[in-house]
Amino acid sequence: MTGQYPPADDRLAHLIAQEINPHVESWAFAFWLAQCVARSPEVQAELVRIGRAHASGQPCGDRNCAACFTAQTTATTEETAR
């Protein structure tokens, strides 16, 4: 095997499939579902939006984003300490 596994273009699908796999009958089905999700134009647009927000130092607005949550709680703590 040469190169990294999974291939760069399939990493998102592999991550999603790993989350789905325990809940379905087969890895093939989990991976098929994951590919459908990962290739969705809406999902791709949201990934771009989140990436742009983070790159510009803005919160992405996702309540499950650990980086944004940490930044917000750190900022609040610093303001309170003054």
N, CA, C and O atoms as a GROMACS GRO file, in nm:
protein
  328
    1MET      N    1   0.085  -0.117   0.000
    1MET     CA    2   0.000   0.000   0.000
    1MET      C    3   0.090   0.124   0.000
    1MET      O    4   0.180   0.136   0.083
    2THR      N    5   0.064   0.215  -0.092
    2THR     CA    6   0.141   0.338  -0.097
    2THR      C    7   0.052   0.454  -0.059
    2THR      O    8  -0.070   0.450  -0.077
    3GLY      N    9   0.115   0.559  -0.007
    3GLY     CA   10   0.039   0.678   0.030
    3GLY      C   11  -0.032   0.660   0.163
    3GLY      O   12  -0.018   0.559   0.231
    4GLN      N   13  -0.110   0.762   0.196
    4GLN     CA   14  -0.184   0.757   0.322
    4GLN      C   15  -0.319   0.691   0.302
    4GLN      O   16  -0.377   0.694   0.193
    5TYR      N   17  -0.368   0.631   0.409
    5TYR     CA   18  -0.500   0.571   0.404
    5TYR      C   19  -0.584   0.639   0.510
    5TYR      O   20  -0.533   0.653   0.621
    6PRO      N   21  -0.703   0.681   0.487
    6PRO     CA   22  -0.771   0.678   0.358
    6PRO      C   23  -0.720   0.787   0.265
    6PRO      O   24  -0.656   0.882   0.310
    7PRO      N   25  -0.748   0.774   0.137
    7PRO     CA   26  -0.707   0.879   0.043
    7PRO      C   27  -0.765   1.014   0.086
    7PRO      O   28  -0.873   1.019   0.144
    8ALA      N   29  -0.694   1.121   0.058
    8ALA     CA   30  -0.734   1.254   0.102
    8ALA      C   31  -0.877   1.288   0.063
    8ALA      O   32  -0.948   1.352   0.140
    9ASP      N   33  -0.921   1.245  -0.054
    9ASP     CA   34  -1.055   1.279  -0.100
    9ASP      C   35  -1.164   1.199  -0.031
    9ASP      O   36  -1.282   1.229  -0.047
   10ASP      N   37  -1.127   1.096   0.045
   10ASP     CA   38  -1.226   1.013   0.113
   10ASP      C   39  -1.223   1.026   0.265
   10ASP      O   40  -1.297   0.955   0.334
   11ARG      N   41  -1.141   1.115   0.319
   11ARG     CA   42  -1.126   1.123   0.464
   11ARG      C   43  -1.257   1.159   0.534
   11ARG      O   44  -1.292   1.097   0.634
   12LEU      N   45  -1.329   1.257   0.481
   12LEU     CA   46  -1.455   1.296   0.544
   12LEU      C   47  -1.552   1.179   0.540
   12LEU      O   48  -1.618   1.151   0.641
   13ALA      N   49  -1.564   1.113   0.428
   13ALA     CA   50  -1.654   0.998   0.418
   13ALA      C   51  -1.612   0.888   0.515
   13ALA      O   52  -1.698   0.825   0.576
   14HIS      N   53  -1.483   0.863   0.530
   14HIS     CA   54  -1.437   0.760   0.624
   14HIS      C   55  -1.471   0.796   0.767
   14HIS      O   56  -1.515   0.711   0.844
   15LEU      N   57  -1.452   0.922   0.804
   15LEU     CA   58  -1.486   0.964   0.941
   15LEU      C   59  -1.635   0.948   0.969
   15LEU      O   60  -1.675   0.900   1.074
   16ILE      N   61  -1.716   0.989   0.874
   16ILE     CA   62  -1.861   0.977   0.890
   16ILE      C   63  -1.900   0.829   0.896
   16ILE      O   64  -1.982   0.789   0.979
   17ALA      N   65  -1.842   0.748   0.808
   17ALA     CA   66  -1.873   0.605   0.806
   17ALA      C   67  -1.836   0.537   0.938
   17ALA      O   68  -1.907   0.448   0.984
   18GLN      N   69  -1.726   0.579   0.998
   18GLN     CA   70  -1.687   0.521   1.127
   18GLN      C   71  -1.792   0.550   1.234
   18GLN      O   72  -1.814   0.467   1.323
   19GLU      N   73  -1.855   0.665   1.227
   19GLU     CA   74  -1.960   0.700   1.323
   19GLU      C   75  -2.089   0.622   1.296
   19GLU      O   76  -2.161   0.585   1.389
   20ILE      N   77  -2.118   0.598   1.169
   20ILE     CA   78  -2.240   0.528   1.129
   20ILE      C   79  -2.228   0.377   1.149
   20ILE      O   80  -2.325   0.311   1.186
   21ASN      N   81  -2.109   0.323   1.126
   21ASN     CA   82  -2.088   0.178   1.120
   21ASN      C   83  -2.147   0.099   1.237
   21ASN      O   84  -2.206  -0.006   1.212
   22PRO      N   85  -2.134   0.143   1.362
   22PRO     CA   86  -2.190   0.062   1.471
   22PRO      C   87  -2.343   0.051   1.468
   22PRO      O   88  -2.401  -0.032   1.538
   23HIS      N   89  -2.406   0.134   1.389
   23HIS     CA   90  -2.552   0.140   1.389
   23HIS      C   91  -2.617   0.075   1.267
   23HIS      O   92  -2.739   0.074   1.254
   24VAL      N   93  -2.535   0.020   1.177
   24VAL     CA   94  -2.587  -0.044   1.056
   24VAL      C   95  -2.529  -0.184   1.043
   24VAL      O   96  -2.441  -0.224   1.120
   25GLU      N   97  -2.579  -0.258   0.946
   25GLU     CA   98  -2.540  -0.398   0.929
   25GLU      C   99  -2.402  -0.419   0.867
   25GLU      O  100  -2.338  -0.521   0.893
   26SER      N  101  -2.355  -0.325   0.784
   26SER     CA  102  -2.227  -0.350   0.717
   26SER      C  103  -2.149  -0.221   0.695
   26SER      O  104  -2.205  -0.112   0.688
   27TRP      N  105  -2.016  -0.237   0.686
   27TRP     CA  106  -1.929  -0.125   0.658
   27TRP      C  107  -1.961  -0.066   0.521
   27TRP      O  108  -1.958   0.056   0.503
   28ALA      N  109  -1.992  -0.150   0.424
   28ALA     CA  110  -2.022  -0.102   0.289
   28ALA      C  111  -2.141  -0.007   0.292
   28ALA      O  112  -2.140   0.096   0.225
   29PHE      N  113  -2.244  -0.042   0.368
   29PHE     CA  114  -2.362   0.044   0.378
   29PHE      C  115  -2.326   0.174   0.451
   29PHE      O  116  -2.368   0.282   0.409
   30ALA      N  117  -2.250   0.163   0.559
   30ALA     CA  118  -2.208   0.283   0.633
   30ALA      C  119  -2.127   0.375   0.543
   30ALA      O  120  -2.148   0.496   0.544
   31PHE      N  121  -2.035   0.319   0.465
   31PHE     CA  122  -1.952   0.400   0.376
   31PHE      C  123  -2.035   0.462   0.264
   31PHE      O  124  -2.012   0.577   0.227
   32TRP      N  125  -2.129   0.388   0.210
   32TRP     CA  126  -2.216   0.442   0.105
   32TRP      C  127  -2.295   0.562   0.159
   32TRP      O  128  -2.301   0.666   0.094
   33LEU      N  129  -2.355   0.546   0.277
   33LEU     CA  130  -2.428   0.657   0.338
   33LEU      C  131  -2.335   0.777   0.362
   33LEU      O  132  -2.371   0.892   0.333
   34ALA      N  133  -2.218   0.749   0.413
   34ALA     CA  134  -2.122   0.855   0.442
   34ALA      C  135  -2.081   0.930   0.315
   34ALA      O  136  -2.067   1.052   0.316
   35GLN      N  137  -2.061   0.857   0.207
   35GLN     CA  138  -2.026   0.923   0.081
   35GLN      C  139  -2.139   1.014   0.035
   35GLN      O  140  -2.114   1.124  -0.015
   36CYS      N  141  -2.261   0.970   0.050
   36CYS     CA  142  -2.376   1.053   0.012
   36CYS      C  143  -2.378   1.182   0.093
   36CYS      O  144  -2.401   1.290   0.039
   37VAL      N  145  -2.353   1.170   0.221
   37VAL     CA  146  -2.350   1.288   0.309
   37VAL      C  147  -2.232   1.377   0.273
   37VAL      O  148  -2.250   1.498   0.254
   38ALA      N  149  -2.114   1.322   0.263
   38ALA     CA  150  -1.993   1.400   0.238
   38ALA      C  151  -1.996   1.472   0.104
   38ALA      O  152  -1.938   1.580   0.090
   39ARG      N  153  -2.063   1.414   0.006
   39ARG     CA  154  -2.068   1.476  -0.128
   39ARG      C  155  -2.186   1.570  -0.146
   39ARG      O  156  -2.198   1.633  -0.251
   40SER      N  157  -2.271   1.581  -0.047
   40SER     CA  158  -2.386   1.668  -0.055
   40SER      C  159  -2.342   1.814  -0.073
   40SER      O  160  -2.257   1.861   0.002
   41PRO      N  161  -2.397   1.885  -0.170
   41PRO     CA  162  -2.361   2.025  -0.188
   41PRO      C  163  -2.388   2.110  -0.064
   41PRO      O  164  -2.314   2.203  -0.034
   42GLU      N  165  -2.494   2.078   0.009
   42GLU     CA  166  -2.526   2.153   0.129
   42GLU      C  167  -2.422   2.131   0.238
   42GLU      O  168  -2.381   2.225   0.306
   43VAL      N  169  -2.377   2.007   0.253
   43VAL     CA  170  -2.274   1.975   0.352
   43VAL      C  171  -2.142   2.041   0.312
   43VAL      O  172  -2.075   2.100   0.396
   44GLN      N  173  -2.107   2.033   0.185
   44GLN     CA  174  -1.984   2.096   0.138
   44GLN      C  175  -1.988   2.248   0.161
   44GLN      O  176  -1.888   2.307   0.203
   45ALA      N  177  -2.101   2.310   0.134
   45ALA     CA  178  -2.114   2.455   0.154
   45ALA      C  179  -2.099   2.490   0.302
   45ALA      O  180  -2.037   2.591   0.336
   46GLU      N  181  -2.155   2.409   0.390
   46GLU     CA  182  -2.144   2.435   0.534
   46GLU      C  183  -1.999   2.418   0.581
   46GLU      O  184  -1.953   2.496   0.664
   47LEU      N  185  -1.929   2.320   0.529
   47LEU     CA  186  -1.788   2.303   0.564
   47LEU      C  187  -1.705   2.424   0.521
   47LEU      O  188  -1.617   2.469   0.594
   48VAL      N  189  -1.734   2.475   0.403
   48VAL     CA  190  -1.664   2.594   0.353
   48VAL      C  191  -1.696   2.714   0.443
   48VAL      O  192  -1.607   2.790   0.479
   49ARG      N  193  -1.824   2.731   0.479
   49ARG     CA  194  -1.866   2.843   0.564
   49ARG      C  195  -1.795   2.838   0.700
   49ARG      O  196  -1.745   2.939   0.748
   50ILE      N  197  -1.792   2.720   0.761
   50ILE     CA  198  -1.726   2.704   0.890
   50ILE      C  199  -1.576   2.732   0.877
   50ILE      O  200  -1.519   2.801   0.961
   51GLY      N  201  -1.514   2.679   0.774
   51GLY     CA  202  -1.371   2.702   0.752
   51GLY      C  203  -1.339   2.849   0.733
   51GLY      O  204  -1.240   2.898   0.788
   52ARG      N  205  -1.421   2.919   0.658
   52ARG     CA  206  -1.398   3.063   0.637
   52ARG      C  207  -1.415   3.141   0.766
   52ARG      O  208  -1.338   3.232   0.795
   53ALA      N  209  -1.516   3.105   0.845
   53ALA     CA  210  -1.537   3.174   0.973
   53ALA      C  211  -1.416   3.153   1.063
   53ALA      O  212  -1.366   3.249   1.122
   54HIS      N  213  -1.370   3.031   1.074
   54HIS     CA  214  -1.255   3.003   1.160
   54HIS      C  215  -1.129   3.072   1.108
   54HIS      O  216  -1.051   3.125   1.186
   55ALA      N  217  -1.110   3.072   0.977
   55ALA     CA  218  -0.991   3.134   0.919
   55ALA      C  219  -0.989   3.285   0.943
   55ALA      O  220  -0.882   3.344   0.954
   56SER      N  221  -1.106   3.346   0.952
   56SER     CA  222  -1.112   3.490   0.975
   56SER      C  223  -1.119   3.525   1.123
   56SER      O  224  -1.131   3.642   1.159
   57GLY      N  225  -1.112   3.423   1.210
   57GLY     CA  226  -1.116   3.446   1.354
   57GLY      C  227  -1.254   3.471   1.410
   57GLY      O  228  -1.268   3.519   1.522
   58GLN      N  229  -1.356   3.439   1.333
   58GLN     CA  230  -1.494   3.457   1.376
   58GLN      C  231  -1.551   3.325   1.426
   58GLN      O  232  -1.509   3.219   1.379
   59PRO      N  233  -1.647   3.329   1.519
   59PRO     CA  234  -1.711   3.204   1.559
   59PRO      C  235  -1.795   3.150   1.444
   59PRO      O  236  -1.854   3.226   1.367
   60CYS      N  237  -1.800   3.019   1.433
   60CYS     CA  238  -1.872   2.958   1.322
   60CYS      C  239  -2.022   2.948   1.348
   60CYS      O  240  -2.100   2.933   1.254
   61GLY      N  241  -2.063   2.958   1.474
   61GLY     CA  242  -2.205   2.951   1.506
   61GLY      C  243  -2.256   2.812   1.534
   61GLY      O  244  -2.375   2.794   1.561
   62ASP      N  245  -2.169   2.712   1.528
   62ASP     CA  246  -2.209   2.575   1.557
   62ASP      C  247  -2.195   2.552   1.707
   62ASP      O  248  -2.085   2.564   1.761
   63ARG      N  249  -2.304   2.520   1.774
   63ARG     CA  250  -2.299   2.507   1.920
   63ARG      C  251  -2.214   2.390   1.966
   63ARG      O  252  -2.180   2.381   2.084
   64ASN      N  253  -2.179   2.298   1.875
   64ASN     CA  254  -2.095   2.184   1.909
   64ASN      C  255  -1.948   2.205   1.874
   64ASN      O  256  -1.869   2.112   1.886
   65CYS      N  257  -1.912   2.323   1.832
   65CYS     CA  258  -1.774   2.351   1.792
   65CYS      C  259  -1.690   2.378   1.917
   65CYS      O  260  -1.708   2.481   1.983
   66ALA      N  261  -1.600   2.288   1.948
   66ALA     CA  262  -1.518   2.302   2.068
   66ALA      C  263  -1.430   2.426   2.062
   66ALA      O  264  -1.412   2.493   2.164
   67ALA      N  265  -1.374   2.457   1.946
   67ALA     CA  266  -1.287   2.574   1.934
   67ALA      C  267  -1.363   2.704   1.963
   67ALA      O  268  -1.312   2.791   2.034
   68CYS      N  269  -1.482   2.717   1.909
   68CYS     CA  270  -1.561   2.838   1.932
   68CYS      C  271  -1.609   2.845   2.076
   68CYS      O  272  -1.612   2.952   2.136
   69PHE      N  273  -1.648   2.731   2.132
   69PHE     CA  274  -1.692   2.728   2.272
   69PHE      C  275  -1.579   2.771   2.364
   69PHE      O  276  -1.600   2.851   2.455
   70THR      N  277  -1.459   2.718   2.340
   70THR     CA  278  -1.344   2.753   2.422
   70THR      C  279  -1.312   2.901   2.409
   70THR      O  280  -1.284   2.968   2.508
   71ALA      N  281  -1.315   2.953   2.287
   71ALA     CA  282  -1.286   3.094   2.265
   71ALA      C  283  -1.387   3.183   2.336
   71ALA      O  284  -1.349   3.285   2.394
   72GLN      N  285  -1.513   3.146   2.332
   72GLN     CA  286  -1.616   3.227   2.396
   72GLN      C  287  -1.604   3.223   2.548
   72GLN      O  288  -1.618   3.326   2.614
   73THR      N  289  -1.577   3.106   2.604
   73THR     CA  290  -1.566   3.098   2.750
   73THR      C  291  -1.437   3.162   2.799
   73THR      O  292  -1.436   3.218   2.908
   74THR      N  293  -1.330   3.156   2.722
   74THR     CA  294  -1.205   3.221   2.760
   74THR      C  295  -1.222   3.372   2.757
   74THR      O  296  -1.176   3.441   2.848
   75ALA      N  297  -1.288   3.424   2.654
   75ALA     CA  298  -1.310   3.568   2.644
   75ALA      C  299  -1.396   3.617   2.760
   75ALA      O  300  -1.369   3.722   2.816
   76THR      N  301  -1.497   3.541   2.795
   76THR     CA  302  -1.585   3.579   2.906
   76THR      C  303  -1.507   3.580   3.037
   76THR      O  304  -1.524   3.671   3.118
   77THR      N  305  -1.424   3.482   3.057
   77THR     CA  306  -1.344   3.473   3.180
   77THR      C  307  -1.248   3.591   3.190
   77THR      O  308  -1.232   3.649   3.298
   78GLU      N  309  -1.184   3.628   3.080
   78GLU     CA  310  -1.090   3.741   3.082
   78GLU      C  311  -1.162   3.872   3.111
   78GLU      O  312  -1.109   3.956   3.184
   79GLU      N  313  -1.282   3.890   3.054
   79GLU     CA  314  -1.357   4.012   3.079
   79GLU      C  315  -1.401   4.019   3.224
   79GLU      O  316  -1.399   4.127   3.284
   80THR      N  317  -1.441   3.907   3.280
   80THR     CA  318  -1.488   3.902   3.419
   80THR      C  319  -1.374   3.933   3.515
   80THR      O  320  -1.396   3.993   3.620
   81ALA      N  321  -1.252   3.891   3.481
   81ALA     CA  322  -1.138   3.910   3.569
   81ALA      C  323  -1.096   4.056   3.581
   81ALA      O  324  -1.026   4.093   3.676
   82ARG      N  325  -1.135   4.139   3.488
   82ARG     CA  326  -1.095   4.280   3.490
   82ARG      C  327  -1.171   4.360   3.588
   82ARG      O  328  -1.148   4.480   3.601
   0.00000   0.00000   0.00000
